Amino acid sequence: MPAAADGAKALKHLEHKLGIVMGQTSADGLFTLQQSECLGACADSPVMLVNDLTMCSFMSNEKLDQLIDGLKSAEAK
């Protein structure tokens, strides 16, 4: 599957999980979905940048769920 299709699938999953669309922030203020410039890692798609600092590769729906749930748990502490 082309990298763009992988990214679109990951975005759709995140939008559903967070209840927001690209450009919006979740009601709890923890998550904002923003499009980024090319990260130069098409072979590792889907790829995302978390907090403009950490690049995450091969983000399956399961890995996306783990990331979101982990970030929510860390914020709750």
C-alpha positions as CSV (number, residue, x, y, z in Angstrom):
1,M,0.0,0.0,0.0
2,P,1.4,3.5,-0.9
3,A,2.6,5.6,2.0
4,A,-0.2,8.2,1.4
5,A,-2.9,5.5,1.7
6,D,-1.2,4.3,5.0
7,G,-1.3,7.8,6.4
8,A,-4.9,8.4,5.4
9,K,-5.9,5.1,7.1
10,A,-4.0,6.1,10.3
11,L,-5.6,9.6,10.3
12,K,-9.1,8.1,10.0
13,H,-8.4,5.8,12.9
14,L,-7.1,8.6,15.1
15,E,-10.0,10.9,14.1
16,H,-12.4,8.2,15.2
17,K,-10.6,7.3,18.4
18,L,-10.2,10.9,19.5
19,G,-13.5,12.2,18.2
20,I,-11.9,15.1,16.3
21,V,-10.8,15.8,12.7
22,M,-7.6,17.2,11.3
23,G,-6.9,20.6,12.8
24,Q,-9.0,20.1,15.9
25,T,-8.1,19.6,19.5
26,S,-9.7,16.9,21.7
27,A,-12.2,18.1,24.4
28,D,-9.7,17.3,27.1
29,G,-7.1,19.5,25.4
30,L,-4.5,16.6,25.2
31,F,-4.5,15.9,21.5
32,T,-4.4,18.1,18.3
33,L,-4.2,16.5,14.9
34,Q,-2.0,18.4,12.5
35,Q,-0.6,17.6,9.1
36,S,3.1,17.7,9.0
37,E,5.7,18.3,6.3
38,C,7.3,15.2,4.8
39,L,9.3,13.3,7.4
40,G,11.3,11.4,4.8
41,A,10.4,8.0,6.0
42,C,7.9,6.6,3.4
43,A,9.3,3.1,3.8
44,D,8.3,3.2,7.5
45,S,4.7,4.4,6.8
46,P,2.5,5.3,8.4
47,V,4.8,7.7,10.3
48,M,3.8,10.4,12.8
49,L,5.5,13.1,14.8
50,V,4.5,13.3,18.5
51,N,4.9,16.7,20.2
52,D,7.1,17.9,17.4
53,L,9.8,15.7,18.9
54,T,9.4,11.9,18.6
55,M,8.9,10.2,15.2
56,C,6.9,7.0,15.4
57,S,7.0,4.5,12.5
58,F,4.9,1.6,11.2
59,M,1.8,2.9,13.2
60,S,-0.8,0.2,12.9
61,N,-4.2,0.8,14.5
62,E,-3.0,-1.3,17.5
63,K,0.1,0.8,17.9
64,L,-1.9,4.0,17.5
65,D,-4.3,2.8,20.3
66,Q,-1.4,2.0,22.6
67,L,0.2,5.4,22.0
68,I,-3.0,7.4,22.7
69,D,-3.9,5.3,25.7
70,G,-0.3,5.6,27.0
71,L,-0.3,9.3,26.6
72,K,-3.6,9.6,28.4
73,S,-2.4,7.5,31.3
74,A,0.8,9.5,31.6
75,E,-1.2,12.8,31.6
76,A,-3.5,11.4,34.4
77,K,-0.5,10.9,36.7
